[in-house]
Amino acid sequence: MLSLIRHEFRKVHGTVWSHLGETVRRREIIDTHGTWVKTTMREWRRAFAKASLRARLRDEVAAKSLHVKGVNVASGIGQDYLGVGAQVFFDEDV
């Protein structure tokens, strides 16, 4: 059923809005609106990788203190490290 409603595409050029303002280099921000920042796709990929690693490492530290599995153990497909940080918005055709 999921395959009927899921739409996949690949966007490699252009701009994207995201909530990754904490990991985006300030000089790369094109525009802002509230907590949204507009960047190039290239900068978004860099910022997303950085935010993902930070979140996973934070989870690893928390897991060690609770003596539960951490980032090095398979957690399943649905694992969400970034929450709202993974949301994006495109204001141009995809």
HTML snippet that shows the backbone in 3Dmol.js (N, CA, C, O; Angstrom):
<script src="https://3Dmol.org/build/3Dmol-min.js"></script>
<div id="view" style="width:600px;height:400px;position:relative"></div>
<script>
const pdb = `
ATOM      1  N   MET A   1       0.819  -1.197   0.000  1.00  0.00           N
ATOM      2  CA  MET A   1       0.000   0.000   0.000  1.00  0.00           C
ATOM      3  C   MET A   1       0.867   1.266   0.000  1.00  0.00           C
ATOM      4  O   MET A   1       0.565   2.238  -0.693  1.00  0.00           O
ATOM      5  N   LEU A   2       1.948   1.237   0.789  1.00  0.00           N
ATOM      6  CA  LEU A   2       2.826   2.403   0.853  1.00  0.00           C
ATOM      7  C   LEU A   2       3.371   2.758  -0.519  1.00  0.00           C
ATOM      8  O   LEU A   2       3.502   3.938  -0.845  1.00  0.00           O
ATOM      9  N   SER A   3       3.689   1.760  -1.323  1.00  0.00           N
ATOM     10  CA  SER A   3       4.240   2.039  -2.651  1.00  0.00           C
ATOM     11  C   SER A   3       3.244   2.770  -3.540  1.00  0.00           C
ATOM     12  O   SER A   3       3.643   3.411  -4.512  1.00  0.00           O
ATOM     13  N   LEU A   4       1.963   2.688  -3.226  1.00  0.00           N
ATOM     14  CA  LEU A   4       0.945   3.385  -4.012  1.00  0.00           C
ATOM     15  C   LEU A   4       0.901   4.873  -3.694  1.00  0.00           C
ATOM     16  O   LEU A   4       0.504   5.668  -4.546  1.00  0.00           O
ATOM     17  N   ILE A   5       1.298   5.266  -2.493  1.00  0.00           N
ATOM     18  CA  ILE A   5       1.210   6.680  -2.120  1.00  0.00           C
ATOM     19  C   ILE A   5       2.570   7.361  -2.021  1.00  0.00           C
ATOM     20  O   ILE A   5       2.639   8.590  -1.987  1.00  0.00           O
ATOM     21  N   ARG A   6       3.638   6.597  -1.974  1.00  0.00           N
ATOM     22  CA  ARG A   6       4.974   7.179  -1.845  1.00  0.00           C
ATOM     23  C   ARG A   6       5.481   7.625  -3.207  1.00  0.00           C
ATOM     24  O   ARG A   6       5.422   6.879  -4.184  1.00  0.00           O
ATOM     25  N   HIS A   7       5.975   8.844  -3.254  1.00  0.00           N
ATOM     26  CA  HIS A   7       6.524   9.383  -4.494  1.00  0.00           C
ATOM     27  C   HIS A   7       7.992   9.685  -4.272  1.00  0.00           C
ATOM     28  O   HIS A   7       8.341  10.465  -3.386  1.00  0.00           O
ATOM     29  N   GLU A   8       8.842   9.081  -5.059  1.00  0.00           N
ATOM     30  CA  GLU A   8      10.270   9.318  -4.930  1.00  0.00           C
ATOM     31  C   GLU A   8      10.764  10.148  -6.101  1.00  0.00           C
ATOM     32  O   GLU A   8      10.302   9.989  -7.231  1.00  0.00           O
ATOM     33  N   PHE A   9      11.699  11.025  -5.821  1.00  0.00           N
ATOM     34  CA  PHE A   9      12.322  11.839  -6.857  1.00  0.00           C
ATOM     35  C   PHE A   9      13.720  12.192  -6.383  1.00  0.00           C
ATOM     36  O   PHE A   9      14.061  12.019  -5.213  1.00  0.00           O
ATOM     37  N   ARG A  10      14.496  12.674  -7.287  1.00  0.00           N
ATOM     38  CA  ARG A  10      15.866  13.097  -6.947  1.00  0.00           C
ATOM     39  C   ARG A  10      16.053  14.529  -7.415  1.00  0.00           C
ATOM     40  O   ARG A  10      15.899  14.837  -8.597  1.00  0.00           O
ATOM     41  N   LYS A  11      16.382  15.386  -6.486  1.00  0.00           N
ATOM     42  CA  LYS A  11      16.638  16.787  -6.792  1.00  0.00           C
ATOM     43  C   LYS A  11      18.077  17.071  -6.400  1.00  0.00           C
ATOM     44  O   LYS A  11      18.442  16.926  -5.233  1.00  0.00           O
ATOM     45  N   VAL A  12      18.892  17.472  -7.354  1.00  0.00           N
ATOM     46  CA  VAL A  12      20.309  17.698  -7.069  1.00  0.00           C
ATOM     47  C   VAL A  12      20.729  19.153  -7.248  1.00  0.00           C
ATOM     48  O   VAL A  12      21.790  19.554  -6.769  1.00  0.00           O
ATOM     49  N   HIS A  13      19.914  19.936  -7.926  1.00  0.00           N
ATOM     50  CA  HIS A  13      20.236  21.341  -8.163  1.00  0.00           C
ATOM     51  C   HIS A  13      19.086  22.212  -7.663  1.00  0.00           C
ATOM     52  O   HIS A  13      17.985  21.724  -7.407  1.00  0.00           O
ATOM     53  N   GLY A  14      19.353  23.471  -7.532  1.00  0.00           N
ATOM     54  CA  GLY A  14      18.308  24.394  -7.104  1.00  0.00           C
ATOM     55  C   GLY A  14      18.399  24.677  -5.615  1.00  0.00           C
ATOM     56  O   GLY A  14      19.456  24.528  -5.001  1.00  0.00           O
ATOM     57  N   THR A  15      17.274  25.085  -5.044  1.00  0.00           N
ATOM     58  CA  THR A  15      17.239  25.489  -3.638  1.00  0.00           C
ATOM     59  C   THR A  15      16.214  24.666  -2.872  1.00  0.00           C
ATOM     60  O   THR A  15      15.343  24.018  -3.452  1.00  0.00           O
ATOM     61  N   VAL A  16      16.345  24.713  -1.559  1.00  0.00           N
ATOM     62  CA  VAL A  16      15.454  23.973  -0.670  1.00  0.00           C
ATOM     63  C   VAL A  16      15.323  24.742   0.640  1.00  0.00           C
ATOM     64  O   VAL A  16      16.275  25.363   1.111  1.00  0.00           O
ATOM     65  N   TRP A  17      14.133  24.688   1.217  1.00  0.00           N
ATOM     66  CA  TRP A  17      13.890  25.256   2.539  1.00  0.00           C
ATOM     67  C   TRP A  17      13.950  24.110   3.546  1.00  0.00           C
ATOM     68  O   TRP A  17      13.433  23.026   3.277  1.00  0.00           O
ATOM     69  N   SER A  18      14.578  24.340   4.712  1.00  0.00           N
ATOM     70  CA  SER A  18      14.652  23.316   5.752  1.00  0.00           C
ATOM     71  C   SER A  18      14.742  23.973   7.128  1.00  0.00           C
ATOM     72  O   SER A  18      14.822  25.195   7.250  1.00  0.00           O
ATOM     73  N   HIS A  19      14.726  23.132   8.153  1.00  0.00           N
ATOM     74  CA  HIS A  19      14.887  23.590   9.534  1.00  0.00           C
ATOM     75  C   HIS A  19      16.308  23.355  10.038  1.00  0.00           C
ATOM     76  O   HIS A  19      16.518  23.247  11.246  1.00  0.00           O
ATOM     77  N   LEU A  20      17.275  23.275   9.149  1.00  0.00           N
ATOM     78  CA  LEU A  20      18.650  22.956   9.539  1.00  0.00           C
ATOM     79  C   LEU A  20      19.507  24.199   9.754  1.00  0.00           C
ATOM     80  O   LEU A  20      20.707  24.176   9.479  1.00  0.00           O
ATOM     81  N   GLY A  21      18.916  25.267  10.234  1.00  0.00           N
ATOM     82  CA  GLY A  21      19.631  26.521  10.423  1.00  0.00           C
ATOM     83  C   GLY A  21      20.832  26.430  11.345  1.00  0.00           C
ATOM     84  O   GLY A  21      21.785  27.193  11.187  1.00  0.00           O
ATOM     85  N   GLU A  22      20.809  25.503  12.315  1.00  0.00           N
ATOM     86  CA  GLU A  22      21.922  25.369  13.251  1.00  0.00           C
ATOM     87  C   GLU A  22      23.150  24.742  12.609  1.00  0.00           C
ATOM     88  O   GLU A  22      24.264  24.940  13.092  1.00  0.00           O
ATOM     89  N   THR A  23      22.967  23.989  11.529  1.00  0.00           N
ATOM     90  CA  THR A  23      24.103  23.314  10.912  1.00  0.00           C
ATOM     91  C   THR A  23      24.475  23.883   9.551  1.00  0.00           C
ATOM     92  O   THR A  23      25.470  23.467   8.957  1.00  0.00           O
ATOM     93  N   VAL A  24      23.688  24.829   9.053  1.00  0.00           N
ATOM     94  CA  VAL A  24      23.985  25.478   7.768  1.00  0.00           C
ATOM     95  C   VAL A  24      25.008  26.583   8.002  1.00  0.00           C
ATOM     96  O   VAL A  24      24.906  27.337   8.970  1.00  0.00           O
ATOM     97  N   ARG A  25      25.975  26.674   7.128  1.00  0.00           N
ATOM     98  CA  ARG A  25      26.945  27.775   7.225  1.00  0.00           C
ATOM     99  C   ARG A  25      26.202  29.087   6.935  1.00  0.00           C
ATOM    100  O   ARG A  25      25.480  29.184   5.943  1.00  0.00           O
ATOM    101  N   ARG A  26      26.374  30.067   7.778  1.00  0.00           N
ATOM    102  CA  ARG A  26      25.634  31.344   7.672  1.00  0.00           C
ATOM    103  C   ARG A  26      25.782  31.994   6.291  1.00  0.00           C
ATOM    104  O   ARG A  26      24.820  32.553   5.764  1.00  0.00           O
ATOM    105  N   ARG A  27      26.956  31.924   5.716  1.00  0.00           N
ATOM    106  CA  ARG A  27      27.175  32.564   4.407  1.00  0.00           C
ATOM    107  C   ARG A  27      26.411  31.848   3.290  1.00  0.00           C
ATOM    108  O   ARG A  27      26.249  32.399   2.201  1.00  0.00           O
ATOM    109  N   GLU A  28      25.941  30.626   3.552  1.00  0.00           N
ATOM    110  CA  GLU A  28      25.218  29.846   2.553  1.00  0.00           C
ATOM    111  C   GLU A  28      23.704  30.040   2.624  1.00  0.00           C
ATOM    112  O   GLU A  28      22.983  29.525   1.769  1.00  0.00           O
ATOM    113  N   ILE A  29      23.209  30.769   3.622  1.00  0.00           N
ATOM    114  CA  ILE A  29      21.771  30.999   3.753  1.00  0.00           C
ATOM    115  C   ILE A  29      21.331  32.051   2.740  1.00  0.00           C
ATOM    116  O   ILE A  29      21.849  33.167   2.725  1.00  0.00           O
ATOM    117  N   ILE A  30      20.379  31.684   1.902  1.00  0.00           N
ATOM    118  CA  ILE A  30      19.849  32.577   0.874  1.00  0.00           C
ATOM    119  C   ILE A  30      18.743  33.450   1.440  1.00  0.00           C
ATOM    120  O   ILE A  30      18.667  34.642   1.143  1.00  0.00           O
ATOM    121  N   ASP A  31      17.868  32.839   2.273  1.00  0.00           N
ATOM    122  CA  ASP A  31      16.731  33.552   2.839  1.00  0.00           C
ATOM    123  C   ASP A  31      16.300  32.820   4.109  1.00  0.00           C
ATOM    124  O   ASP A  31      16.654  31.659   4.313  1.00  0.00           O
ATOM    125  N   THR A  32      15.536  33.505   4.961  1.00  0.00           N
ATOM    126  CA  THR A  32      14.980  32.880   6.160  1.00  0.00           C
ATOM    127  C   THR A  32      13.517  33.267   6.303  1.00  0.00           C
ATOM    128  O   THR A  32      13.081  34.303   5.802  1.00  0.00           O
ATOM    129  N   HIS A  33      12.773  32.422   6.991  1.00  0.00           N
ATOM    130  CA  HIS A  33      11.378  32.717   7.333  1.00  0.00           C
ATOM    131  C   HIS A  33      11.068  31.914   8.584  1.00  0.00           C
ATOM    132  O   HIS A  33      10.862  30.703   8.512  1.00  0.00           O
ATOM    133  N   GLY A  34      11.033  32.589   9.741  1.00  0.00           N
ATOM    134  CA  GLY A  34      10.850  31.884  11.002  1.00  0.00           C
ATOM    135  C   GLY A  34      12.024  30.947  11.236  1.00  0.00           C
ATOM    136  O   GLY A  34      13.179  31.371  11.219  1.00  0.00           O
ATOM    137  N   THR A  35      11.724  29.668  11.454  1.00  0.00           N
ATOM    138  CA  THR A  35      12.793  28.687  11.657  1.00  0.00           C
ATOM    139  C   THR A  35      13.258  28.047  10.355  1.00  0.00           C
ATOM    140  O   THR A  35      14.173  27.224  10.369  1.00  0.00           O
ATOM    141  N   TRP A  36      12.650  28.406   9.240  1.00  0.00           N
ATOM    142  CA  TRP A  36      13.029  27.866   7.934  1.00  0.00           C
ATOM    143  C   TRP A  36      14.216  28.648   7.380  1.00  0.00           C
ATOM    144  O   TRP A  36      14.286  29.869   7.524  1.00  0.00           O
ATOM    145  N   VAL A  37      15.150  27.934   6.745  1.00  0.00           N
ATOM    146  CA  VAL A  37      16.265  28.571   6.039  1.00  0.00           C
ATOM    147  C   VAL A  37      16.302  28.036   4.609  1.00  0.00           C
ATOM    148  O   VAL A  37      16.057  26.853   4.371  1.00  0.00           O
ATOM    149  N   LYS A  38      16.608  28.914   3.671  1.00  0.00           N
ATOM    150  CA  LYS A  38      16.692  28.525   2.264  1.00  0.00           C
ATOM    151  C   LYS A  38      18.165  28.444   1.881  1.00  0.00           C
ATOM    152  O   LYS A  38      18.929  29.387   2.085  1.00  0.00           O
ATOM    153  N   THR A  39      18.550  27.287   1.319  1.00  0.00           N
ATOM    154  CA  THR A  39      19.932  27.062   0.900  1.00  0.00           C
ATOM    155  C   THR A  39      19.948  26.338  -0.436  1.00  0.00           C
ATOM    156  O   THR A  39      18.907  25.949  -0.966  1.00  0.00           O
ATOM    157  N   THR A  40      21.134  26.168  -0.960  1.00  0.00           N
ATOM    158  CA  THR A  40      21.277  25.335  -2.153  1.00  0.00           C
ATOM    159  C   THR A  40      21.149  23.874  -1.731  1.00  0.00           C
ATOM    160  O   THR A  40      21.311  23.547  -0.555  1.00  0.00           O
ATOM    161  N   MET A  41      20.863  23.013  -2.675  1.00  0.00           N
ATOM    162  CA  MET A  41      20.779  21.583  -2.380  1.00  0.00           C
ATOM    163  C   MET A  41      22.128  21.067  -1.871  1.00  0.00           C
ATOM    164  O   MET A  41      22.178  20.229  -0.971  1.00  0.00           O
ATOM    165  N   ARG A  42      23.199  21.564  -2.441  1.00  0.00           N
ATOM    166  CA  ARG A  42      24.532  21.126  -2.022  1.00  0.00           C
ATOM    167  C   ARG A  42      24.765  21.432  -0.550  1.00  0.00           C
ATOM    168  O   ARG A  42      25.245  20.576   0.193  1.00  0.00           O
ATOM    169  N   GLU A  43      24.431  22.646  -0.121  1.00  0.00           N
ATOM    170  CA  GLU A  43      24.604  23.026   1.282  1.00  0.00           C
ATOM    171  C   GLU A  43      23.647  22.248   2.171  1.00  0.00           C
ATOM    172  O   GLU A  43      24.015  21.867   3.283  1.00  0.00           O
ATOM    173  N   TRP A  44      22.422  22.004   1.705  1.00  0.00           N
ATOM    174  CA  TRP A  44      21.466  21.224   2.490  1.00  0.00           C
ATOM    175  C   TRP A  44      22.000  19.811   2.743  1.00  0.00           C
ATOM    176  O   TRP A  44      21.911  19.311   3.864  1.00  0.00           O
ATOM    177  N   ARG A  45      22.549  19.169   1.719  1.00  0.00           N
ATOM    178  CA  ARG A  45      23.097  17.815   1.897  1.00  0.00           C
ATOM    179  C   ARG A  45      24.215  17.816   2.940  1.00  0.00           C
ATOM    180  O   ARG A  45      24.287  16.906   3.766  1.00  0.00           O
ATOM    181  N   ARG A  46      25.084  18.821   2.912  1.00  0.00           N
ATOM    182  CA  ARG A  46      26.160  18.926   3.889  1.00  0.00           C
ATOM    183  C   ARG A  46      25.591  19.124   5.294  1.00  0.00           C
ATOM    184  O   ARG A  46      26.009  18.457   6.240  1.00  0.00           O
ATOM    185  N   ALA A  47      24.636  20.045   5.422  1.00  0.00           N
ATOM    186  CA  ALA A  47      24.036  20.339   6.725  1.00  0.00           C
ATOM    187  C   ALA A  47      23.238  19.145   7.257  1.00  0.00           C
ATOM    188  O   ALA A  47      23.256  18.870   8.456  1.00  0.00           O
ATOM    189  N   PHE A  48      22.544  18.441   6.369  1.00  0.00           N
ATOM    190  CA  PHE A  48      21.768  17.272   6.785  1.00  0.00           C
ATOM    191  C   PHE A  48      22.697  16.180   7.311  1.00  0.00           C
ATOM    192  O   PHE A  48      22.410  15.568   8.340  1.00  0.00           O
ATOM    193  N   ALA A  49      23.790  15.933   6.626  1.00  0.00           N
ATOM    194  CA  ALA A  49      24.749  14.921   7.081  1.00  0.00           C
ATOM    195  C   ALA A  49      25.303  15.293   8.453  1.00  0.00           C
ATOM    196  O   ALA A  49      25.433  14.434   9.325  1.00  0.00           O
ATOM    197  N   LYS A  50      25.627  16.559   8.645  1.00  0.00           N
ATOM    198  CA  LYS A  50      26.170  17.025   9.922  1.00  0.00           C
ATOM    199  C   LYS A  50      25.129  16.890  11.036  1.00  0.00           C
ATOM    200  O   LYS A  50      25.443  16.402  12.122  1.00  0.00           O
ATOM    201  N   ALA A  51      23.894  17.319  10.770  1.00  0.00           N
ATOM    202  CA  ALA A  51      22.829  17.228  11.770  1.00  0.00           C
ATOM    203  C   ALA A  51      22.514  15.774  12.103  1.00  0.00           C
ATOM    204  O   ALA A  51      22.267  15.437  13.261  1.00  0.00           O
ATOM    205  N   SER A  52      22.521  14.921  11.097  1.00  0.00           N
ATOM    206  CA  SER A  52      22.251  13.501  11.308  1.00  0.00           C
ATOM    207  C   SER A  52      23.314  12.872  12.197  1.00  0.00           C
ATOM    208  O   SER A  52      22.990  12.125  13.121  1.00  0.00           O
ATOM    209  N   LEU A  53      24.575  13.167  11.925  1.00  0.00           N
ATOM    210  CA  LEU A  53      25.653  12.627  12.737  1.00  0.00           C
ATOM    211  C   LEU A  53      25.562  13.127  14.174  1.00  0.00           C
ATOM    212  O   LEU A  53      25.732  12.350  15.114  1.00  0.00           O
ATOM    213  N   ARG A  54      25.294  14.418  14.347  1.00  0.00           N
ATOM    214  CA  ARG A  54      25.146  14.969  15.711  1.00  0.00           C
ATOM    215  C   ARG A  54      24.029  14.264  16.469  1.00  0.00           C
ATOM    216  O   ARG A  54      24.200  13.897  17.631  1.00  0.00           O
ATOM    217  N   ALA A  55      22.885  14.073  15.814  1.00  0.00           N
ATOM    218  CA  ALA A  55      21.739  13.438  16.459  1.00  0.00           C
ATOM    219  C   ALA A  55      22.045  11.983  16.809  1.00  0.00           C
ATOM    220  O   ALA A  55      21.680  11.512  17.887  1.00  0.00           O
ATOM    221  N   ARG A  56      22.707  11.281  15.910  1.00  0.00           N
ATOM    222  CA  ARG A  56      23.039   9.876  16.165  1.00  0.00           C
ATOM    223  C   ARG A  56      24.048   9.753  17.299  1.00  0.00           C
ATOM    224  O   ARG A  56      23.940   8.846  18.125  1.00  0.00           O
ATOM    225  N   LEU A  57      25.025  10.649  17.352  1.00  0.00           N
ATOM    226  CA  LEU A  57      26.001  10.617  18.438  1.00  0.00           C
ATOM    227  C   LEU A  57      25.347  10.962  19.772  1.00  0.00           C
ATOM    228  O   LEU A  57      25.677  10.371  20.800  1.00  0.00           O
ATOM    229  N   ARG A  58      24.427  11.909  19.756  1.00  0.00           N
ATOM    230  CA  ARG A  58      23.676  12.258  20.968  1.00  0.00           C
ATOM    231  C   ARG A  58      22.885  11.050  21.457  1.00  0.00           C
ATOM    232  O   ARG A  58      22.843  10.773  22.656  1.00  0.00           O
ATOM    233  N   ASP A  59      22.258  10.330  20.526  1.00  0.00           N
ATOM    234  CA  ASP A  59      21.512   9.126  20.883  1.00  0.00           C
ATOM    235  C   ASP A  59      22.435   8.043  21.419  1.00  0.00           C
ATOM    236  O   ASP A  59      22.062   7.302  22.328  1.00  0.00           O
ATOM    237  N   GLU A  60      23.633   7.947  20.863  1.00  0.00           N
ATOM    238  CA  GLU A  60      24.608   6.942  21.317  1.00  0.00           C
ATOM    239  C   GLU A  60      25.014   7.216  22.757  1.00  0.00           C
ATOM    240  O   GLU A  60      25.090   6.286  23.560  1.00  0.00           O
ATOM    241  N   VAL A  61      25.274   8.464  23.097  1.00  0.00           N
ATOM    242  CA  VAL A  61      25.652   8.832  24.461  1.00  0.00           C
ATOM    243  C   VAL A  61      24.508   8.514  25.415  1.00  0.00           C
ATOM    244  O   VAL A  61      24.733   7.962  26.493  1.00  0.00           O
ATOM    245  N   ALA A  62      23.287   8.857  25.027  1.00  0.00           N
ATOM    246  CA  ALA A  62      22.124   8.565  25.864  1.00  0.00           C
ATOM    247  C   ALA A  62      21.932   7.064  26.022  1.00  0.00           C
ATOM    248  O   ALA A  62      21.584   6.592  27.105  1.00  0.00           O
ATOM    249  N   ALA A  63      22.154   6.320  24.961  1.00  0.00           N
ATOM    250  CA  ALA A  63      21.984   4.866  25.008  1.00  0.00           C
ATOM    251  C   ALA A  63      22.999   4.232  25.962  1.00  0.00           C
ATOM    252  O   ALA A  63      22.665   3.317  26.714  1.00  0.00           O
ATOM    253  N   LYS A  64      24.227   4.721  25.927  1.00  0.00           N
ATOM    254  CA  LYS A  64      25.257   4.170  26.826  1.00  0.00           C
ATOM    255  C   LYS A  64      24.900   4.426  28.287  1.00  0.00           C
ATOM    256  O   LYS A  64      25.132   3.570  29.140  1.00  0.00           O
ATOM    257  N   SER A  65      24.339   5.594  28.578  1.00  0.00           N
ATOM    258  CA  SER A  65      23.997   5.898  29.962  1.00  0.00           C
ATOM    259  C   SER A  65      22.810   5.066  30.444  1.00  0.00           C
ATOM    260  O   SER A  65      22.646   4.852  31.645  1.00  0.00           O
ATOM    261  N   LEU A  66      21.981   4.597  29.503  1.00  0.00           N
ATOM    262  CA  LEU A  66      20.826   3.768  29.859  1.00  0.00           C
ATOM    263  C   LEU A  66      21.097   2.283  29.648  1.00  0.00           C
ATOM    264  O   LEU A  66      20.235   1.451  29.929  1.00  0.00           O
ATOM    265  N   HIS A  67      22.287   1.942  29.155  1.00  0.00           N
ATOM    266  CA  HIS A  67      22.673   0.562  28.871  1.00  0.00           C
ATOM    267  C   HIS A  67      21.723  -0.115  27.889  1.00  0.00           C
ATOM    268  O   HIS A  67      21.299  -1.252  28.096  1.00  0.00           O
ATOM    269  N   VAL A  68      21.397   0.607  26.815  1.00  0.00           N
ATOM    270  CA  VAL A  68      20.575   0.035  25.744  1.00  0.00           C
ATOM    271  C   VAL A  68      21.343   0.146  24.440  1.00  0.00           C
ATOM    272  O   VAL A  68      22.399   0.776  24.377  1.00  0.00           O
ATOM    273  N   LYS A  69      20.794  -0.481  23.387  1.00  0.00           N
ATOM    274  CA  LYS A  69      21.490  -0.460  22.103  1.00  0.00           C
ATOM    275  C   LYS A  69      21.635   0.964  21.586  1.00  0.00           C
ATOM    276  O   LYS A  69      20.796   1.824  21.853  1.00  0.00           O
ATOM    277  N   GLY A  70      22.709   1.198  20.842  1.00  0.00           N
ATOM    278  CA  GLY A  70      22.991   2.524  20.341  1.00  0.00           C
ATOM    279  C   GLY A  70      23.086   2.575  18.835  1.00  0.00           C
ATOM    280  O   GLY A  70      22.485   1.753  18.142  1.00  0.00           O
ATOM    281  N   VAL A  71      23.832   3.529  18.325  1.00  0.00           N
ATOM    282  CA  VAL A  71      23.907   3.807  16.901  1.00  0.00           C
ATOM    283  C   VAL A  71      24.541   2.663  16.112  1.00  0.00           C
ATOM    284  O   VAL A  71      24.272   2.526  14.919  1.00  0.00           O
ATOM    285  N   ASN A  72      25.367   1.849  16.741  1.00  0.00           N
ATOM    286  CA  ASN A  72      26.046   0.776  16.030  1.00  0.00           C
ATOM    287  C   ASN A  72      25.220  -0.496  15.916  1.00  0.00           C
ATOM    288  O   ASN A  72      25.686  -1.490  15.359  1.00  0.00           O
ATOM    289  N   VAL A  73      24.011  -0.474  16.431  1.00  0.00           N
ATOM    290  CA  VAL A  73      23.121  -1.630  16.360  1.00  0.00           C
ATOM    291  C   VAL A  73      21.971  -1.288  15.425  1.00  0.00           C
ATOM    292  O   VAL A  73      21.422  -0.187  15.489  1.00  0.00           O
ATOM    293  N   ALA A  74      21.607  -2.220  14.563  1.00  0.00           N
ATOM    294  CA  ALA A  74      20.496  -1.974  13.636  1.00  0.00           C
ATOM    295  C   ALA A  74      19.237  -1.636  14.415  1.00  0.00           C
ATOM    296  O   ALA A  74      18.847  -2.364  15.328  1.00  0.00           O
ATOM    297  N   SER A  75      18.601  -0.525  14.050  1.00  0.00           N
ATOM    298  CA  SER A  75      17.443  -0.046  14.797  1.00  0.00           C
ATOM    299  C   SER A  75      16.151  -0.130  14.014  1.00  0.00           C
ATOM    300  O   SER A  75      15.086   0.168  14.554  1.00  0.00           O
ATOM    301  N   GLY A  76      16.216  -0.525  12.768  1.00  0.00           N
ATOM    302  CA  GLY A  76      15.004  -0.608  11.975  1.00  0.00           C
ATOM    303  C   GLY A  76      14.874   0.553  11.017  1.00  0.00           C
ATOM    304  O   GLY A  76      15.515   1.589  11.187  1.00  0.00           O
ATOM    305  N   ILE A  77      14.053   0.377  10.023  1.00  0.00           N
ATOM    306  CA  ILE A  77      13.881   1.371   8.964  1.00  0.00           C
ATOM    307  C   ILE A  77      13.255   2.654   9.482  1.00  0.00           C
ATOM    308  O   ILE A  77      13.585   3.736   8.996  1.00  0.00           O
ATOM    309  N   GLY A  78      12.373   2.564  10.443  1.00  0.00           N
ATOM    310  CA  GLY A  78      11.629   3.728  10.901  1.00  0.00           C
ATOM    311  C   GLY A  78      12.369   4.630  11.859  1.00  0.00           C
ATOM    312  O   GLY A  78      11.778   5.581  12.370  1.00  0.00           O
ATOM    313  N   GLN A  79      13.631   4.376  12.125  1.00  0.00           N
ATOM    314  CA  GLN A  79      14.369   5.195  13.087  1.00  0.00           C
ATOM    315  C   GLN A  79      14.429   6.650  12.613  1.00  0.00           C
ATOM    316  O   GLN A  79      14.836   6.913  11.481  1.00  0.00           O
ATOM    317  N   ASP A  80      14.032   7.581  13.456  1.00  0.00           N
ATOM    318  CA  ASP A  80      14.017   9.003  13.098  1.00  0.00           C
ATOM    319  C   ASP A  80      14.939   9.766  14.036  1.00  0.00           C
ATOM    320  O   ASP A  80      14.595   9.986  15.198  1.00  0.00           O
ATOM    321  N   TYR A  81      16.096  10.171  13.552  1.00  0.00           N
ATOM    322  CA  TYR A  81      17.066  10.880  14.376  1.00  0.00           C
ATOM    323  C   TYR A  81      16.826  12.384  14.392  1.00  0.00           C
ATOM    324  O   TYR A  81      17.144  13.042  15.382  1.00  0.00           O
ATOM    325  N   LEU A  82      16.275  12.940  13.321  1.00  0.00           N
ATOM    326  CA  LEU A  82      16.216  14.393  13.204  1.00  0.00           C
ATOM    327  C   LEU A  82      14.856  14.994  13.508  1.00  0.00           C
ATOM    328  O   LEU A  82      14.772  16.195  13.764  1.00  0.00           O
ATOM    329  N   GLY A  83      13.807  14.221  13.488  1.00  0.00           N
ATOM    330  CA  GLY A  83      12.486  14.772  13.734  1.00  0.00           C
ATOM    331  C   GLY A  83      12.137  15.827  12.702  1.00  0.00           C
ATOM    332  O   GLY A  83      12.208  15.569  11.500  1.00  0.00           O
ATOM    333  N   VAL A  84      11.759  17.013  13.160  1.00  0.00           N
ATOM    334  CA  VAL A  84      11.335  18.077  12.252  1.00  0.00           C
ATOM    335  C   VAL A  84      12.484  18.575  11.372  1.00  0.00           C
ATOM    336  O   VAL A  84      12.229  19.161  10.319  1.00  0.00           O
ATOM    337  N   GLY A  85      13.718  18.364  11.765  1.00  0.00           N
ATOM    338  CA  GLY A  85      14.865  18.791  10.981  1.00  0.00           C
ATOM    339  C   GLY A  85      14.950  18.151   9.610  1.00  0.00           C
ATOM    340  O   GLY A  85      15.624  18.672   8.722  1.00  0.00           O
ATOM    341  N   ALA A  86      14.279  17.039   9.430  1.00  0.00           N
ATOM    342  CA  ALA A  86      14.310  16.341   8.154  1.00  0.00           C
ATOM    343  C   ALA A  86      13.275  16.882   7.169  1.00  0.00           C
ATOM    344  O   ALA A  86      13.288  16.500   5.999  1.00  0.00           O
ATOM    345  N   GLN A  87      12.393  17.749   7.609  1.00  0.00           N
ATOM    346  CA  GLN A  87      11.383  18.306   6.713  1.00  0.00           C
ATOM    347  C   GLN A  87      12.009  19.292   5.743  1.00  0.00           C
ATOM    348  O   GLN A  87      12.896  20.063   6.109  1.00  0.00           O
ATOM    349  N   VAL A  88      11.532  19.259   4.482  1.00  0.00           N
ATOM    350  CA  VAL A  88      11.994  20.215   3.474  1.00  0.00           C
ATOM    351  C   VAL A  88      10.809  20.760   2.704  1.00  0.00           C
ATOM    352  O   VAL A  88       9.731  20.165   2.688  1.00  0.00           O
ATOM    353  N   PHE A  89      11.022  21.896   2.069  1.00  0.00           N
ATOM    354  CA  PHE A  89      10.010  22.543   1.239  1.00  0.00           C
ATOM    355  C   PHE A  89      10.691  23.087  -0.006  1.00  0.00           C
ATOM    356  O   PHE A  89      11.726  23.747   0.076  1.00  0.00           O
ATOM    357  N   PHE A  90      10.105  22.805  -1.147  1.00  0.00           N
ATOM    358  CA  PHE A  90      10.650  23.310  -2.399  1.00  0.00           C
ATOM    359  C   PHE A  90       9.730  24.406  -2.928  1.00  0.00           C
ATOM    360  O   PHE A  90       8.523  24.190  -3.033  1.00  0.00           O
ATOM    361  N   ASP A  91      10.271  25.570  -3.261  1.00  0.00           N
ATOM    362  CA  ASP A  91       9.444  26.640  -3.811  1.00  0.00           C
ATOM    363  C   ASP A  91       9.641  26.771  -5.320  1.00  0.00           C
ATOM    364  O   ASP A  91       9.360  27.814  -5.909  1.00  0.00           O
ATOM    365  N   GLU A  92      10.125  25.702  -5.925  1.00  0.00           N
ATOM    366  CA  GLU A  92      10.311  25.659  -7.375  1.00  0.00           C
ATOM    367  C   GLU A  92       9.914  24.267  -7.856  1.00  0.00           C
ATOM    368  O   GLU A  92       9.753  23.361  -7.040  1.00  0.00           O
ATOM    369  N   ASP A  93       9.760  24.087  -9.124  1.00  0.00           N
ATOM    370  CA  ASP A  93       9.367  22.791  -9.664  1.00  0.00           C
ATOM    371  C   ASP A  93      10.407  21.728  -9.357  1.00  0.00           C
ATOM    372  O   ASP A  93      11.613  21.974  -9.388  1.00  0.00           O
ATOM    373  N   VAL A  94       9.906  20.548  -9.062  1.00  0.00           N
ATOM    374  CA  VAL A  94      10.780  19.404  -8.776  1.00  0.00           C
ATOM    375  C   VAL A  94      10.684  18.435  -9.937  1.00  0.00           C
ATOM    376  O   VAL A  94      11.334  17.390  -9.925  1.00  0.00           O
TER     377      VAL A  94
END
`;
const viewer = $3Dmol.createViewer("view");
viewer.addModel(pdb, "pdb");
viewer.setStyle({}, {cartoon: {color: "spectrum"}});
viewer.zoomTo();
viewer.render();
</script>
